[in-house]
Amino acid sequence: MARGSFPRSTTYGRLITLQSKPKEEELASLLIKTRGLGPLSEQRAMWLARRVPDVRFERGQILWGPTQESQLVFVLLEGQVRLFKVLDGAEITLEIVLAGELFGDVSALAGRPRGAYAEALEPSRVAMLSRRVLNDLVREEPEMGMRLAEGLAARLYEYRERMTDVALKQVPARLASLLLRLFEAEGVVGREGTRISTRYTHEQFATMIGAKRVAVSRAMGHLRELEAVESKGRWVYLKDEAALQRAAVEVGPPES
């Protein structure tokens, strides 16, 4: 999606396939792995699998827009989803949702409009929980309410840290902080070392840290010079975690 443009599709949440009756055992096994819901018992997961639709979205498809009413909480079973806003023609990424995570829960539980766009970054599969089903779950599993609260608190903390980065740090430090979070959240170890599992573009990094693409490209070059990271074909590899941590704590007047 080009910077300064609005999402390609205005048919928010258009379904690609809606399985009429997916195999309950398979869906239950995926729901058990969901952070924020689990650990679910097999019996409870099967109960839930019989009550939630299983939906697939194509890469680049918009799941919802900012004015859409929020009555559902989503569980990302497969794929990856980006939550973002468009302000003065520029995109600001709020969150990257990975498989096994809840999303859309803040607006749904608050009874507010979505307030942002949700876009599938790759072919994605989601389960949709109504507030009634979620309320029934919490009544039957009171500890789930605490896990939901902990998830919301962690997300609030993450947003606060990112706001602090934008206010106090220059772009290289903002990018280093982002890369540390991404290595922690989706780092995979291979023969060439640890890399971020998603091939993000510099434009996408820019929307995550409130910067321009050219500034991110310069910052990435700086981190390579420090031998903190290495990039190959849009894969970003971790070379020296200590060096990346040092780069992340540098403060100074923010630049865009």
Residue frames as qw, qx, qy, qz and C-alpha x, y, z in Angstrom:
[[0.000, 0.889, 0.458, 0.000, 0.00, 0.00, 0.00],
 [0.434, 0.468, -0.027, 0.769, 1.53, 3.29, -1.04],
 [0.270, -0.401, -0.439, 0.757, 2.15, 5.89, 1.64],
 [0.141, 0.240, -0.033, -0.960, -0.41, 8.67, 1.45],
 [0.464, -0.093, -0.613, -0.633, -3.11, 6.44, -0.04],
 [0.659, -0.202, 0.410, -0.597, -6.12, 4.83, 1.58],
 [0.511, -0.103, 0.853, 0.000, -6.69, 1.08, 1.63],
 [0.094, 0.091, -0.743, -0.656, -7.40, -0.51, -1.72],
 [0.279, -0.393, -0.839, -0.252, -10.61, -2.18, -0.63],
 [0.290, -0.247, 0.256, -0.889, -13.53, -0.45, 1.00],
 [0.807, -0.223, -0.384, -0.390, -15.41, -3.72, 1.46],
 [0.144, -0.543, 0.704, -0.433, -14.21, -4.25, 4.98],
 [0.504, -0.155, 0.775, -0.350, -14.27, -7.80, 6.22],
 [0.767, 0.329, -0.272, -0.478, -15.34, -9.33, 2.89],
 [0.747, -0.297, 0.591, -0.070, -15.06, -13.08, 3.42],
 [0.267, 0.464, -0.746, -0.396, -13.06, -15.27, 1.07],
 [0.571, -0.118, -0.786, -0.202, -14.31, -18.60, 2.40],
 [0.486, -0.368, 0.440, -0.659, -16.53, -19.33, 5.33],
 [0.278, 0.060, -0.958, -0.042, -16.39, -23.00, 6.22],
 [0.619, -0.404, -0.284, -0.611, -19.89, -24.12, 7.10],
 [0.850, -0.494, 0.095, -0.158, -18.69, -26.73, 9.58],
 [0.349, 0.658, -0.647, 0.163, -14.91, -26.95, 9.91],
 [0.753, -0.104, -0.629, 0.165, -13.53, -29.98, 11.64],
 [0.489, -0.830, -0.025, -0.267, -14.10, -29.18, 15.27],
 [0.870, -0.352, 0.017, 0.344, -11.04, -31.09, 16.41],
 [0.602, 0.310, 0.077, 0.731, -8.69, -29.05, 14.21],
 [0.069, -0.762, -0.088, -0.638, -10.23, -25.73, 15.19],
 [0.710, -0.697, -0.069, -0.079, -10.19, -26.70, 18.86],
 [0.838, -0.140, -0.006, 0.527, -6.48, -27.56, 18.65],
 [0.357, 0.482, 0.061, 0.798, -5.75, -24.08, 17.27],
 [0.357, -0.783, -0.123, -0.495, -7.90, -22.35, 19.88],
 [0.831, -0.489, -0.151, 0.216, -6.05, -24.16, 22.67],
 [0.679, 0.052, 0.004, 0.733, -2.84, -22.44, 21.51],
 [0.076, 0.787, 0.204, 0.577, -4.34, -18.95, 21.63],
 [0.347, -0.050, -0.463, 0.814, -2.64, -16.65, 24.12],
 [0.278, -0.121, 0.099, -0.948, -5.26, -14.86, 26.19],
 [0.799, -0.150, -0.240, -0.530, -7.75, -17.73, 25.97],
 [0.831, 0.029, -0.545, 0.109, -5.54, -20.55, 27.12],
 [0.071, 0.142, -0.965, -0.210, -4.84, -22.80, 28.64],
 [0.724, -0.009, -0.047, -0.688, -8.22, -24.15, 27.57],
 [0.569, -0.099, 0.808, -0.114, -9.21, -27.69, 28.37],
 [0.041, 0.013, 0.835, 0.549, -9.97, -29.91, 25.38],
 [0.045, 0.584, 0.806, -0.079, -13.61, -29.99, 26.41],
 [0.024, 0.779, 0.220, -0.587, -13.82, -26.19, 26.64],
 [0.050, -0.416, 0.534, 0.734, -11.99, -25.77, 23.32],
 [0.062, 0.253, 0.894, 0.365, -14.44, -28.14, 21.61],
 [0.039, 0.729, 0.601, -0.324, -17.34, -26.19, 23.13],
 [0.001, -0.714, 0.097, 0.693, -15.87, -22.99, 21.69],
 [0.131, -0.189, 0.746, 0.626, -15.08, -24.55, 18.28],
 [0.124, 0.482, 0.853, 0.157, -18.77, -25.36, 17.82],
 [0.017, -0.842, -0.452, 0.294, -19.72, -21.71, 18.37],
 [0.097, -0.743, 0.215, 0.627, -17.27, -19.64, 16.31],
 [0.750, 0.656, 0.068, -0.058, -17.07, -19.13, 12.53],
 [0.656, -0.312, 0.416, 0.547, -13.80, -19.91, 10.77],
 [0.428, 0.883, 0.130, -0.144, -12.94, -17.25, 8.17],
 [0.706, -0.059, 0.294, 0.641, -10.13, -16.80, 5.64],
 [0.173, 0.938, 0.022, -0.299, -8.78, -13.53, 4.23],
 [0.783, 0.469, 0.043, 0.406, -6.42, -12.95, 1.32],
 [0.543, -0.247, -0.037, 0.802, -3.15, -11.08, 1.59],
 [0.103, 0.090, 0.183, 0.974, -3.81, -7.33, 1.46],
 [0.301, -0.580, -0.633, -0.415, -7.49, -7.66, 2.29],
 [0.144, -0.343, 0.343, -0.863, -9.00, -5.21, 4.76],
 [0.246, -0.294, -0.906, 0.179, -10.81, -7.00, 7.59],
 [0.132, -0.826, -0.530, 0.140, -12.42, -3.83, 8.94],
 [0.281, 0.567, 0.037, 0.774, -12.24, -0.05, 8.84],
 [0.171, 0.085, -0.502, 0.844, -12.18, 2.63, 11.55],
 [0.439, -0.130, 0.077, -0.886, -15.91, 3.41, 11.54],
 [0.626, -0.120, -0.717, -0.282, -17.07, -0.19, 11.66],
 [0.657, -0.543, 0.197, -0.483, -18.94, -1.18, 14.81],
 [0.278, 0.382, -0.860, 0.195, -17.12, -3.69, 16.97],
 [0.812, -0.279, 0.109, -0.501, -19.15, -6.60, 18.27],
 [0.983, 0.082, -0.153, 0.061, -16.60, -9.35, 17.69],
 [0.386, -0.733, 0.545, 0.135, -13.26, -10.39, 19.14],
 [0.785, 0.507, -0.335, -0.120, -10.93, -12.06, 16.62],
 [0.735, -0.447, 0.484, 0.160, -8.53, -14.96, 17.13],
 [0.445, 0.693, -0.495, -0.278, -5.76, -15.15, 14.53],
 [0.946, -0.105, 0.302, -0.051, -5.39, -18.87, 13.82],
 [0.751, 0.088, 0.356, 0.548, -2.96, -18.58, 10.90],
 [0.391, 0.717, 0.238, 0.525, -1.20, -15.74, 9.11],
 [0.384, -0.249, -0.220, 0.861, -0.41, -12.18, 10.15],
 [0.034, 0.843, 0.486, 0.228, -2.52, -9.03, 10.50],
 [0.333, 0.075, -0.150, 0.928, -1.56, -5.36, 10.73],
 [0.108, -0.837, -0.515, 0.150, -3.60, -2.79, 12.67],
 [0.396, -0.009, 0.104, 0.912, -3.02, 0.76, 11.44],
 [0.127, 0.818, 0.369, -0.422, -4.39, 4.28, 11.20],
 [0.469, 0.452, 0.310, 0.692, -4.21, 6.80, 8.36],
 [0.227, -0.825, -0.249, 0.454, -3.40, 10.32, 9.60],
 [0.115, 0.842, -0.207, -0.485, -2.88, 13.21, 7.18],
 [0.733, 0.579, -0.291, -0.204, -2.30, 10.72, 4.39],
 [0.232, 0.521, -0.800, 0.184, 0.38, 8.77, 6.28],
 [0.850, -0.239, -0.436, -0.176, -0.01, 5.28, 7.70],
 [0.187, -0.576, 0.645, -0.466, 0.87, 4.58, 11.33],
 [0.680, -0.053, -0.728, -0.073, 1.14, 0.91, 12.28],
 [0.550, -0.599, 0.238, -0.531, -0.31, 0.29, 15.73],
 [0.656, -0.325, 0.659, -0.175, 0.32, -3.41, 16.05],
 [0.488, 0.317, -0.746, -0.324, 1.41, -6.52, 14.16],
 [0.794, -0.203, 0.363, -0.443, -0.75, -9.48, 15.19],
 [0.175, 0.380, -0.897, -0.145, 0.79, -12.95, 15.00],
 [0.692, -0.155, -0.625, -0.327, -0.90, -16.34, 14.86],
 [0.562, -0.271, -0.703, 0.341, -2.20, -17.42, 18.25],
 [0.122, -0.125, -0.337, 0.925, -3.13, -13.91, 19.39],
 [0.109, 0.749, 0.631, -0.170, -6.40, -12.10, 20.07],
 [0.173, -0.044, 0.144, 0.973, -7.12, -8.81, 18.31],
 [0.279, -0.426, -0.448, -0.735, -10.02, -6.42, 18.02],
 [0.477, -0.459, -0.716, 0.223, -10.71, -7.07, 21.69],
 [0.199, -0.201, -0.297, 0.912, -10.09, -3.52, 22.95],
 [0.284, -0.030, -0.220, -0.933, -12.77, -1.86, 20.83],
 [0.535, -0.276, -0.720, -0.346, -15.19, -4.79, 21.17],
 [0.468, -0.383, -0.681, 0.414, -14.97, -4.90, 24.97],
 [0.097, -0.255, -0.217, 0.937, -15.22, -1.10, 25.17],
 [0.320, 0.676, 0.655, -0.106, -18.21, -1.04, 22.80],
 [0.041, 0.762, -0.147, -0.630, -16.49, 1.56, 20.59],
 [0.743, 0.652, -0.082, -0.125, -15.95, 1.78, 16.81],
 [0.925, 0.060, -0.011, 0.376, -12.81, 0.04, 15.59],
 [0.209, -0.936, 0.124, 0.253, -10.93, 3.32, 15.13],
 [0.187, -0.588, 0.679, 0.398, -8.33, 1.72, 12.85],
 [0.765, 0.379, -0.377, -0.360, -7.89, -0.53, 9.83],
 [0.687, -0.320, 0.652, 0.021, -7.00, -4.21, 10.01],
 [0.610, 0.611, -0.394, -0.315, -5.14, -5.65, 7.00],
 [0.960, -0.103, 0.242, 0.092, -4.04, -9.22, 6.32],
 [0.048, -0.784, 0.537, 0.308, -0.29, -9.11, 5.63],
 [0.111, 0.239, -0.925, -0.274, -0.43, -12.67, 4.34],
 [0.604, -0.246, -0.604, -0.459, -3.19, -15.24, 3.77],
 [0.105, -0.227, 0.670, -0.698, -4.83, -15.41, 7.17],
 [0.504, -0.362, -0.744, -0.247, -7.42, -17.46, 9.00],
 [0.125, -0.255, 0.462, -0.840, -9.40, -16.12, 11.92],
 [0.271, -0.483, -0.832, 0.041, -12.06, -17.26, 14.34],
 [0.143, -0.438, -0.030, -0.887, -14.64, -14.71, 15.43],
 [0.273, -0.336, -0.805, 0.406, -15.95, -14.65, 19.00],
 [0.225, -0.728, -0.333, -0.555, -19.10, -12.74, 19.82],
 [0.110, -0.484, 0.475, -0.727, -19.15, -10.81, 23.08],
 [0.824, -0.284, 0.059, -0.487, -21.84, -13.20, 24.33],
 [0.938, 0.088, -0.312, 0.123, -19.64, -16.25, 23.74],
 [0.408, 0.430, -0.484, 0.644, -16.67, -14.49, 25.35],
 [0.419, -0.472, 0.308, -0.712, -18.79, -13.52, 28.36],
 [0.945, -0.169, -0.098, -0.261, -19.95, -17.13, 28.70],
 [0.783, 0.264, -0.427, 0.367, -16.32, -18.28, 28.63],
 [0.106, 0.479, -0.461, 0.739, -15.28, -15.83, 31.32],
 [0.683, -0.399, 0.159, -0.591, -18.18, -16.88, 33.54],
 [0.988, -0.057, -0.135, -0.055, -17.19, -20.53, 33.19],
 [0.796, 0.061, -0.172, 0.577, -13.44, -19.81, 33.40],
 [0.226, -0.961, -0.128, 0.097, -12.98, -16.80, 35.76],
 [0.593, -0.477, 0.301, 0.575, -9.19, -16.94, 35.36],
 [0.507, 0.440, 0.479, 0.565, -9.68, -16.07, 31.70],
 [0.025, -0.965, -0.227, -0.131, -10.84, -12.60, 32.71],
 [0.490, -0.766, 0.242, 0.339, -7.49, -12.06, 34.42],
 [0.632, -0.026, 0.520, 0.574, -5.61, -13.31, 31.37],
 [0.313, 0.753, 0.423, 0.396, -7.56, -10.89, 29.15],
 [0.234, -0.971, -0.029, 0.046, -6.75, -8.05, 31.54],
 [0.621, -0.502, 0.380, 0.467, -3.07, -9.03, 31.54],
 [0.571, 0.321, 0.520, 0.549, -3.05, -9.03, 27.73],
 [0.110, 0.913, 0.286, 0.269, -4.63, -5.58, 27.58],
 [0.433, -0.866, 0.131, 0.212, -2.15, -4.26, 30.16],
 [0.671, -0.203, 0.454, 0.550, 0.80, -5.65, 28.18],
 [0.429, 0.588, 0.460, 0.508, -0.48, -3.98, 25.02],
 [0.125, -0.979, -0.138, -0.088, -0.94, -0.67, 26.84],
 [0.588, -0.649, 0.284, 0.390, 2.63, -0.92, 28.14],
 [0.630, 0.142, 0.500, 0.577, 3.89, -1.62, 24.61],
 [0.230, 0.827, 0.351, 0.373, 2.08, 1.42, 23.22],
 [0.337, -0.936, 0.022, 0.102, 3.50, 3.62, 26.00],
 [0.659, -0.393, 0.393, 0.507, 7.04, 2.44, 25.27],
 [0.521, 0.413, 0.490, 0.564, 6.62, 3.16, 21.57],
 [0.006, 0.950, 0.234, 0.206, 5.30, 6.67, 22.29],
 [0.510, -0.784, 0.196, 0.296, 8.33, 7.29, 24.51],
 [0.673, -0.026, 0.467, 0.574, 10.63, 6.11, 21.72],
 [0.351, 0.694, 0.414, 0.473, 9.04, 8.50, 19.21],
 [0.192, -0.971, -0.116, -0.085, 9.23, 11.42, 21.64],
 [0.488, -0.801, 0.305, 0.167, 12.79, 10.93, 22.87],
 [0.686, -0.233, 0.568, 0.390, 14.81, 8.86, 20.42],
 [0.248, 0.566, -0.476, -0.626, 16.29, 9.43, 17.02],
 [0.837, 0.272, -0.213, -0.425, 15.34, 7.09, 14.20],
 [0.509, 0.357, -0.777, 0.097, 18.28, 4.63, 14.60],
 [0.115, -0.143, 0.801, -0.570, 17.40, 4.11, 18.28],
 [0.689, 0.151, 0.220, -0.675, 13.68, 3.77, 17.46],
 [0.770, 0.340, -0.461, -0.282, 14.48, 1.21, 14.79],
 [0.287, 0.314, -0.854, 0.300, 16.82, -0.69, 17.14],
 [0.394, -0.047, 0.634, -0.664, 14.07, -0.83, 19.79],
 [0.787, 0.259, -0.034, -0.559, 11.58, -2.10, 17.22],
 [0.640, 0.381, -0.661, -0.087, 13.97, -4.76, 15.94],
 [0.007, -0.243, 0.853, -0.462, 14.61, -6.01, 19.49],
 [0.607, 0.102, 0.448, -0.648, 10.85, -6.42, 19.99],
 [0.793, 0.376, -0.246, -0.411, 10.47, -8.20, 16.65],
 [0.403, 0.386, -0.821, 0.116, 13.37, -10.55, 17.35],
 [0.232, -0.109, 0.791, -0.555, 11.73, -11.42, 20.66],
 [0.664, 0.245, 0.312, -0.634, 8.24, -11.85, 19.20],
 [0.877, 0.424, 0.102, -0.201, 9.02, -13.63, 15.93],
 [0.048, 0.713, -0.685, -0.141, 12.70, -14.50, 15.85],
 [0.991, 0.084, 0.058, -0.091, 13.57, -17.86, 14.31],
 [0.378, -0.656, 0.612, 0.231, 16.93, -19.63, 14.48],
 [0.890, 0.452, 0.019, -0.060, 18.42, -21.08, 11.31],
 [0.870, 0.048, 0.051, 0.488, 21.79, -21.98, 9.86],
 [0.376, 0.546, 0.009, 0.749, 22.60, -18.31, 9.22],
 [0.129, 0.023, -0.489, 0.862, 21.59, -17.22, 12.71],
 [0.088, 0.575, 0.698, -0.418, 18.51, -15.62, 14.24],
 [0.018, 0.138, 0.393, 0.909, 16.27, -13.66, 11.89],
 [0.439, 0.248, 0.346, -0.791, 12.88, -11.98, 12.00],
 [0.454, 0.208, 0.862, 0.090, 10.40, -14.40, 10.44],
 [0.410, 0.806, 0.413, -0.110, 8.63, -11.71, 8.40],
 [0.522, 0.137, 0.278, 0.795, 10.28, -9.94, 5.44],
 [0.006, 0.870, 0.339, -0.358, 9.30, -6.38, 6.35],
 [0.490, 0.624, 0.157, 0.588, 10.02, -3.54, 3.95],
 [0.315, -0.031, -0.263, 0.911, 11.66, -0.29, 5.07],
 [0.303, -0.366, -0.255, -0.842, 8.32, 1.37, 4.37],
 [0.702, -0.473, -0.500, -0.184, 6.62, -0.97, 6.83],
 [0.592, -0.226, -0.421, 0.649, 9.30, -0.34, 9.46],
 [0.088, 0.212, -0.010, 0.973, 8.74, 3.39, 8.93],
 [0.495, -0.482, -0.343, -0.636, 5.02, 3.10, 9.69],
 [0.750, -0.402, -0.506, 0.141, 5.87, 1.26, 12.93],
 [0.560, -0.333, -0.266, 0.711, 8.18, 3.93, 14.34],
 [0.064, 0.931, 0.278, -0.228, 6.68, 7.15, 12.96],
 [0.313, -0.565, 0.413, 0.642, 9.47, 7.89, 10.50],
 [0.605, 0.648, -0.198, -0.419, 10.02, 8.32, 6.77],
 [0.982, 0.153, 0.072, 0.082, 11.26, 5.43, 4.66],
 [0.557, 0.667, -0.297, 0.396, 14.50, 7.18, 3.68],
 [0.277, -0.705, 0.480, -0.443, 15.29, 7.80, 7.37],
 [0.908, -0.221, 0.316, -0.166, 14.72, 4.10, 8.12],
 [0.872, 0.428, -0.095, 0.217, 17.06, 3.12, 5.28],
 [0.220, 0.733, -0.436, 0.473, 19.77, 5.36, 6.74],
 [0.582, -0.547, 0.439, -0.411, 19.12, 3.98, 10.23],
 [0.991, 0.022, 0.128, -0.036, 19.36, 0.39, 8.99],
 [0.668, 0.587, -0.274, 0.366, 22.69, 1.25, 7.39],
 [0.148, -0.715, 0.469, -0.498, 23.88, 2.68, 10.71],
 [0.819, -0.341, 0.367, -0.281, 22.90, -0.51, 12.57],
 [0.945, 0.290, -0.042, 0.149, 24.74, -2.58, 9.97],
 [0.362, 0.713, -0.395, 0.452, 27.84, -0.42, 10.46],
 [0.445, -0.588, 0.499, -0.457, 27.62, -1.14, 14.18],
 [0.380, 0.174, -0.905, -0.078, 27.47, -4.84, 13.23],
 [0.437, -0.024, 0.606, -0.664, 24.30, -5.15, 15.30],
 [0.750, 0.373, 0.459, -0.294, 22.22, -6.56, 12.45],
 [0.143, -0.244, 0.726, 0.627, 22.62, -7.83, 8.92],
 [0.649, 0.455, 0.284, -0.539, 20.05, -7.79, 6.12],
 [0.156, -0.176, 0.849, 0.472, 19.86, -10.22, 3.21],
 [0.175, -0.261, -0.768, -0.558, 17.04, -10.05, 0.69],
 [0.448, -0.505, -0.102, -0.730, 14.79, -8.17, 3.19],
 [0.806, -0.400, -0.422, 0.117, 15.51, -10.75, 5.90],
 [0.087, -0.813, 0.364, -0.447, 16.95, -9.05, 8.99],
 [0.834, -0.081, -0.488, 0.244, 19.45, -11.13, 11.01],
 [0.489, -0.860, 0.123, -0.084, 20.67, -10.47, 14.54],
 [0.683, 0.463, -0.421, 0.376, 24.48, -10.27, 14.68],
 [0.355, 0.090, -0.575, 0.731, 25.19, -8.68, 18.07],
 [0.347, -0.718, -0.586, -0.143, 22.31, -8.35, 20.55],
 [0.467, -0.578, -0.246, 0.622, 24.37, -6.26, 22.98],
 [0.227, -0.061, 0.280, 0.931, 25.23, -3.79, 20.22],
 [0.169, -0.502, -0.610, -0.590, 21.58, -3.58, 19.21],
 [0.447, -0.710, -0.513, 0.181, 20.56, -2.96, 22.83],
 [0.392, -0.407, -0.050, 0.824, 23.13, -0.17, 23.13],
 [0.070, 0.172, 0.451, 0.873, 21.83, 1.43, 19.95],
 [0.275, -0.604, -0.681, -0.310, 18.26, 1.25, 21.29],
 [0.431, -0.706, -0.418, 0.375, 18.95, 3.34, 24.40],
 [0.329, 0.001, 0.115, 0.938, 20.52, 6.31, 22.62],
 [0.067, 0.813, 0.541, -0.207, 18.30, 9.34, 23.15],
 [0.248, -0.187, 0.211, 0.927, 18.22, 12.72, 21.48],
 [0.400, 0.407, 0.054, -0.819, 15.97, 15.05, 19.48],
 [0.669, 0.304, 0.678, -0.018, 13.59, 12.94, 17.37],
 [0.123, 0.412, -0.489, -0.759, 13.94, 13.09, 13.60],
 [0.763, 0.352, 0.370, -0.396, 11.53, 11.91, 10.94]]
